[in-house]
Amino acid sequence: MNDLTRKTVDLSDGTKLEVVTRPGDRAGPVLLYIHGLGGLDEDLAMLRQLPGDVIVHAPDLKGFRCMDDVPRVQRQCSELITALELARPMLAGHGAGAAVAAELEAASPHGFAHLFLVAPQGMDADQRPVSGEGMGHRLAYIDARTTLIRGKQDATVTAAAILDLARLLPRSALVTVPEAGNDVIVTRPDAVARGFRHGMRVSGVPD
């Protein structure tokens, strides 16, 4: 399996964005992965367990420290998609990165092959991270098939919250990882990677 490497991508605003990549298979599916407030390093073990043909692009968003940063991070990720010439990639977000991913998908209907939201935060119905509209309204624009992944013992993203989110996303499926909490991506990277494989199969993405 190809290992992860790092490269620098120049954005139009002069930002030099470090991106963790894996070349995968030239004809393989492409994934844009957005980490949460804990940084990218805690997600690398999971990314390494994705199918070997998946082409990975994961920006290292070192200034992503709170939900107020979501608009800026969304703009950077949108620019990255353009810079890398990504055509309808899969899109994933972890923690607060899920709010970024959801906003990107809502702003670009039919723009992504599949949406993965891992332990999603900042997506309560009354949250207004970017547009000023409530997330409950913004989520109505999401048309991609979506896989929600949550640790069963997650006290931050509660069962009630994830079920509310699933109801707002009618084309979603929920993967619950037993014996895992909010740090599911650290403690059970294998199970999270299996959730990605399941979502890929549902959307007909080659595995």
ZAPAMAR-808293 format. One record per residue: residue in one letter; x, y, z of N, C-alpha, C in turn. Coordinates in steps of 0.2 Angstrom, whole numbers, padded with zeros to 4 digits, always signed. Layout:
ZAPAMAR-808293
aXYZXYZXYZ ...
//
This chain:
ZAPAMAR-808293
m+0004-0006+0000+0000+0000+0000+0004+0006+0000 n+0003+0011-0004+0006+0017-0004+0006+0021+0002 d+0011+0024+0005+0011+0027+0011+0009+0035+0010 l+0008+0038+0015+0006+0045+0015+0013+0049+0014 t+0012+0054+0010+0018+0059+0009+0015+0066+0010 r+0019+0071+0010+0017+0078+0011+0019+0082+0005 k+0015+0087+0003+0017+0092-0002+0014+0099+0000 t+0016+0104-0003+0014+0111-0002+0010+0113-0008 v+0004+0116-0007+0000+0118-0012-0001+0126-0011 d+0000+0130-0016-0001+0137-0016-0008+0139-0017 l-0011+0142-0013-0018+0145-0014-0017+0152-0017 s-0023+0154-0020-0023+0160-0023-0022+0166-0019 d-0024+0165-0012-0023+0171-0008-0016+0171-0005 g-0011+0167-0007-0004+0167-0005-0003+0162+0000 t-0008+0159+0003-0007+0154+0008-0004+0147+0005 k+0001+0145+0009+0005+0139+0007+0002+0133+0012 l-0002+0129+0009-0006+0124+0013-0002+0117+0012 e+0000+0114+0018+0003+0108+0017-0003+0103+0017 v-0002+0098+0012-0007+0093+0011-0004+0086+0012 v-0007+0082+0016-0005+0075+0016-0008+0071+0010 t-0004+0067+0006-0007+0064+0001-0005+0057+0000 r-0009+0053-0003-0007+0046-0005-0009+0045-0012 p-0005+0043-0017-0006+0043-0024-0011+0037-0025 g-0012+0032-0022-0017+0027-0023-0016+0024-0030 d-0021+0023-0034-0022+0020-0040-0024+0026-0045 r-0020+0027-0051-0022+0033-0055-0029+0033-0057 a-0033+0027-0057-0040+0026-0059-0044+0025-0053 g-0041+0026-0047-0045+0025-0041-0049+0031-0039 p-0053+0029-0034-0057+0035-0031-0053+0040-0027 v-0055+0046-0027-0052+0052-0024-0056+0054-0018 l-0052+0055-0012-0055+0057-0006-0052+0064-0004 l-0056+0069-0002-0053+0075+0001-0055+0074+0008 y-0050+0074+0013-0052+0073+0020-0050+0079+0024 i-0055+0081+0028-0054+0087+0032-0054+0085+0040 h-0049+0087+0043-0048+0085+0050-0052+0089+0055 g-0052+0088+0061-0055+0092+0066-0051+0096+0070 l-0053+0099+0076-0049+0103+0080-0043+0100+0083 g-0043+0094+0083-0037+0090+0086-0031+0090+0081 g-0032+0092+0075-0026+0092+0070-0027+0085+0066 l-0022+0085+0061-0023+0079+0056-0019+0073+0059 d-0014+0074+0063-0010+0068+0065-0014+0062+0068 e-0019+0064+0072-0023+0059+0075-0027+0055+0070 d-0028+0057+0064-0032+0054+0059-0028+0050+0054 l-0021+0050+0055-0017+0047+0049-0018+0039+0049 a-0018+0036+0055-0019+0029+0056-0025+0027+0052 m-0030+0030+0053-0036+0028+0049-0035+0029+0042 l-0032+0035+0039-0031+0036+0032-0027+0030+0029 r-0022+0028+0033-0018+0022+0031-0022+0016+0030 q-0027+0015+0033-0031+0009+0033-0037+0009+0027 l-0037+0014+0024-0042+0015+0018-0039+0010+0013 p-0044+0008+0008-0042+0004+0003-0036+0007-0001 g-0031+0003-0003-0025+0005-0006-0025+0009-0013 d-0031+0008-0016-0032+0012-0022-0035+0019-0022 v-0037+0020-0015-0040+0027-0014-0034+0032-0014 i-0035+0038-0018-0031+0043-0019-0033+0048-0013 v-0029+0050-0008-0030+0054-0003-0027+0061-0003 h-0031+0066-0002-0029+0073-0001-0031+0075+0006 a-0027+0076+0011-0029+0079+0017-0025+0085+0019 p-0028+0091+0019-0024+0097+0021-0023+0097+0028 d-0017+0099+0030-0015+0100+0037-0017+0107+0039 l-0023+0108+0042-0025+0115+0043-0023+0117+0050 k-0017+0119+0051-0014+0121+0057-0018+0126+0061 g-0021+0131+0058-0025+0136+0061-0032+0135+0063 f-0034+0129+0062-0041+0127+0063-0041+0125+0071 r-0044+0130+0075-0044+0129+0082-0050+0130+0085 c-0055+0132+0082-0062+0133+0085-0067+0133+0079 m-0074+0133+0081-0079+0133+0076-0079+0140+0072 d-0077+0145+0075-0076+0152+0071-0072+0151+0065 d-0067+0146+0065-0063+0146+0059-0066+0142+0053 v-0072+0140+0054-0075+0136+0049-0076+0139+0042 p-0078+0146+0042-0078+0149+0036-0072+0150+0032 r-0066+0151+0036-0060+0152+0033-0057+0145+0030 v-0058+0140+0034-0056+0133+0032-0060+0131+0026 q-0067+0133+0026-0071+0131+0020-0068+0134+0014 r-0066+0140+0014-0063+0144+0008-0057+0141+0006 q-0053+0139+0011-0046+0136+0009-0047+0129+0006 c-0052+0125+0008-0053+0119+0005-0056+0119-0002 s-0061+0124-0002-0064+0125-0009-0058+0127-0014 e-0053+0131-0012-0048+0133-0016-0043+0127-0018 l-0043+0123-0013-0038+0117-0014-0042+0112-0019 i-0048+0112-0019-0051+0108-0024-0050+0110-0031 t-0050+0117-0031-0049+0120-0038-0041+0119-0040 a-0037+0120-0035-0030+0120-0036-0028+0113-0038 l-0031+0108-0035-0029+0101-0037-0033+0098-0042 e-0038+0102-0045-0042+0100-0051-0046+0093-0049 l-0049+0093-0043-0052+0087-0041-0059+0087-0044 a-0061+0082-0047-0068+0082-0051-0072+0077-0047 r-0077+0079-0043-0082+0075-0040-0078+0070-0035 p-0074+0072-0031-0071+0067-0026-0076+0065-0020 m-0074+0060-0017-0077+0059-0010-0075+0064-0006 l-0079+0066-0001-0078+0071+0004-0079+0069+0011 a-0074+0070+0016-0075+0068+0023-0073+0073+0027 g-0076+0073+0033-0074+0078+0039-0075+0074+0045 h-0070+0076+0050-0070+0073+0056-0071+0079+0062 g-0075+0077+0067-0076+0082+0072-0079+0089+0069 a-0076+0095+0070-0078+0101+0067-0077+0101+0060 g-0072+0097+0057-0071+0096+0050-0077+0094+0047 a-0082+0090+0050-0088+0088+0047-0092+0094+0045 a-0092+0099+0049-0096+0105+0048-0093+0109+0041 v-0087+0109+0041-0084+0111+0034-0086+0107+0028 a-0085+0101+0029-0087+0096+0024-0095+0097+0022 a-0099+0098+0027-0106+0098+0025-0107+0105+0022 e-0104+0110+0024-0105+0117+0020-0102+0116+0013 l-0097+0113+0012-0094+0112+0005-0099+0109+0001 e-0102+0103+0003-0107+0099+0000-0113+0103-0002 a-0116+0107+0003-0122+0111+0003-0121+0116-0003 a-0115+0119-0003-0113+0124-0008-0112+0122-0015 s-0111+0115-0016-0110+0112-0022-0114+0106-0023 p-0120+0107-0024-0124+0101-0025-0121+0096-0031 h-0122+0090-0030-0119+0085-0035-0112+0086-0036 g-0108+0089-0032-0101+0090-0033-0097+0085-0030 f-0100+0080-0026-0096+0075-0022-0099+0068-0023 a-0094+0063-0023-0097+0057-0025-0100+0054-0018 h-0097+0055-0012-0100+0053-0006-0098+0057-0001 l-0102+0058+0005-0100+0062+0010-0099+0058+0017 f-0094+0058+0020-0092+0055+0026-0092+0060+0032 l-0096+0059+0037-0095+0063+0043-0094+0059+0049 v-0088+0060+0052-0085+0056+0058-0086+0060+0064 a-0090+0057+0069-0091+0061+0075-0092+0068+0074 p-0097+0070+0070-0098+0077+0068-0100+0081+0073 q-0097+0087+0073-0098+0093+0078-0100+0099+0074 g-0104+0103+0078-0105+0110+0075-0111+0109+0070 m-0115+0104+0070-0120+0103+0065-0127+0103+0068 d-0128+0105+0074-0135+0106+0077-0139+0110+0073 a-0146+0109+0073-0150+0113+0069-0150+0120+0069 d-0148+0123+0075-0148+0130+0076-0141+0133+0074 q-0136+0129+0073-0129+0132+0071-0129+0135+0065 r-0125+0141+0065-0124+0145+0059-0117+0146+0057 p-0113+0141+0055-0106+0142+0055-0104+0146+0049 v-0107+0146+0043-0105+0150+0038-0110+0155+0035 s-0115+0152+0033-0120+0156+0029-0124+0161+0032 g-0125+0160+0039-0130+0164+0043-0137+0160+0043 e-0137+0155+0039-0143+0151+0039-0142+0145+0044 g-0148+0143+0048-0147+0138+0052-0145+0131+0048 m-0141+0127+0052-0138+0121+0049-0144+0117+0046 g-0150+0117+0050-0156+0113+0048-0158+0114+0042 h-0158+0121+0040-0159+0123+0033-0154+0121+0028 r-0148+0123+0030-0142+0122+0025-0142+0114+0023 l-0143+0110+0028-0142+0103+0027-0147+0100+0021 a-0153+0104+0020-0157+0102+0015-0154+0102+0008 y-0149+0106+0007-0145+0107+0001-0141+0101-0001 i-0140+0097+0004-0135+0091+0004-0139+0085+0000 d-0136+0083-0006-0139+0078-0010-0135+0072-0010 a-0129+0072-0008-0124+0066-0009-0126+0061-0004 r-0125+0055-0005-0126+0049+0000-0121+0051+0005 t-0123+0050+0011-0119+0051+0017-0118+0046+0022 t-0112+0045+0024-0111+0040+0030-0109+0043+0036 l-0113+0042+0041-0112+0045+0048-0109+0040+0052 i-0103+0042+0055-0099+0037+0059-0098+0040+0066 r-0101+0036+0071-0101+0038+0078-0099+0032+0083 g-0095+0034+0088-0093+0029+0093-0099+0028+0098 k-0101+0022+0100-0107+0021+0103-0107+0024+0110 q-0101+0025+0113-0101+0029+0120-0099+0036+0119 d-0100+0039+0113-0098+0046+0112-0103+0050+0116 a-0100+0054+0122-0104+0058+0126-0105+0065+0123 t-0101+0067+0118-0101+0073+0115-0106+0074+0109 v-0105+0069+0104-0110+0068+0099-0115+0062+0101 t-0120+0064+0105-0125+0060+0108-0129+0056+0103 a-0132+0050+0105-0136+0046+0100-0142+0050+0098 a-0145+0055+0102-0150+0059+0100-0148+0064+0094 a-0142+0067+0095-0140+0071+0091-0138+0068+0084 i-0135+0062+0084-0134+0059+0077-0140+0057+0074 l-0145+0055+0078-0151+0053+0075-0155+0059+0072 d-0155+0064+0075-0157+0071+0072-0154+0072+0066 l-0147+0072+0066-0144+0073+0060-0146+0068+0054 a-0146+0062+0056-0148+0057+0051-0155+0059+0048 r-0160+0061+0052-0166+0063+0049-0166+0069+0045 l-0161+0073+0046-0161+0079+0041-0157+0077+0035 l-0154+0072+0035-0150+0069+0029-0154+0063+0026 p-0159+0063+0022-0163+0057+0021-0159+0052+0017 r-0153+0054+0014-0149+0049+0010-0143+0047+0014 s-0144+0046+0021-0138+0045+0025-0139+0038+0028 a-0134+0035+0030-0133+0029+0034-0129+0030+0040 l-0131+0027+0046-0127+0027+0052-0123+0021+0053 v-0116+0022+0054-0112+0017+0057-0110+0018+0064 t-0112+0014+0068-0110+0014+0076-0105+0010+0078 v-0099+0012+0080-0094+0008+0082-0094+0007+0090 p-0095+0000+0092-0096-0002+0099-0089+0000+0102 e-0090+0001+0109-0084+0001+0114-0079+0007+0111 a-0082+0013+0109-0079+0018+0107-0082+0025+0109 g-0078+0030+0110-0081+0036+0112-0080+0041+0106 n-0079+0048+0108-0078+0053+0104-0072+0053+0100 d-0067+0049+0103-0060+0048+0100-0060+0042+0096 v-0066+0040+0093-0066+0034+0089-0061+0033+0084 i-0059+0039+0080-0055+0039+0075-0048+0037+0077 v-0046+0038+0084-0040+0036+0087-0040+0029+0089 t-0045+0027+0093-0045+0021+0096-0048+0015+0092 r-0052+0017+0087-0054+0012+0082-0053+0014+0075 p-0047+0015+0073-0046+0018+0066-0049+0012+0061 d-0048+0006+0063-0050+0000+0058-0057+0000+0057 a-0061+0001+0062-0068+0002+0062-0071+0008+0058 v-0068+0013+0059-0069+0019+0055-0068+0018+0047 a-0062+0015+0046-0060+0013+0039-0065+0009+0036 r-0068+0004+0040-0073-0001+0037-0079+0003+0036 g-0081+0008+0040-0087+0012+0038-0086+0016+0032 f-0080+0018+0030-0078+0021+0024-0080+0016+0018 r-0077+0010+0019-0078+0005+0014-0085+0004+0013 h-0089+0004+0018-0097+0002+0017-0100+0008+0013 g-0098+0014+0015-0101+0020+0011-0099+0020+0004 m-0093+0018+0002-0090+0017-0005-0094+0012-0008 r-0096+0007-0005-0100+0001-0009-0107+0004-0010 v-0110+0007-0005-0117+0010-0006-0117+0015-0012 s-0112+0019-0013-0112+0024-0018-0109+0021-0025 g-0107+0015-0025-0105+0012-0031-0098+0014-0032 v-0094+0016-0027-0087+0018-0028-0083+0012-0028 p-0078+0011-0033-0075+0004-0033-0070+0004-0026 d-0070-0002-0024-0067-0004-0017-0061-0008-0019 
//
